[in-house]
Amino acid sequence: MKHYIWDSYFVELFDACVDEYDDGNKDFESWFSDEDQDFLKAIGCREREFFDFVEDNVSSGGEDPTAITALLVAAVRRDYFLTIQKGVESAHVIAPSELPAKTADLGGFVWLPRIIVKARAKLRGEMDPDTMFCCGGDRAFLSKHDIHPADFLRVVWAAGDDDQKILDYVKSRQA
């Protein structure tokens, strides 16, 4: 993989997968060549995660999430994967039952405990295939608080295990 142009490859692959989905092919496992699979693995992205972004993009008429949003989220995951995890995948998976309830709140912000756990799992590559960081619920929360999904990942990364830092950031967005 050529790291200098990985972003272009990502967007080209995203657009090709949108075309596949638009053509009625929802079998995402058939979308990726061996080279595509190697590419996704090299950036710490699973095929199912990629599919979820494509599916939501098509379902929204290309509006949310955009290919650029998917790229920016993938860039944060890639950076974490290469710098913190040294390119080694985690063997742990966060089961949906381990996520805080959708109604859980932190500091009066409903959904915040859930999206924090999902963001940490996304950074570490520990998302269950049936769970998506930046799903419709996450996007609604982030949009309401004017936080880009990739920016939220960076805040969670920088905060480590300190939920108060994340809460303070979300509060700061309420101006």
Buried (B, 14 or more C-beta within 10 A) or exposed (E): EEEEEBBEBBBEBBEBBBEBBEEEEEEBEEBBEEEBEEBBBBBBBBBBBBBBBBBBBBEEEEEBBBBEBBBBBBBBBBBBBBEEBEEEEBEEBBEEEEBBEEEBEBEEBEBBBBBBBBBBBBBBBBBBEEBBBBBEBBBEBBEEBEBEBBBBBBBBBEBEEEBEBBBEBBEEEEE
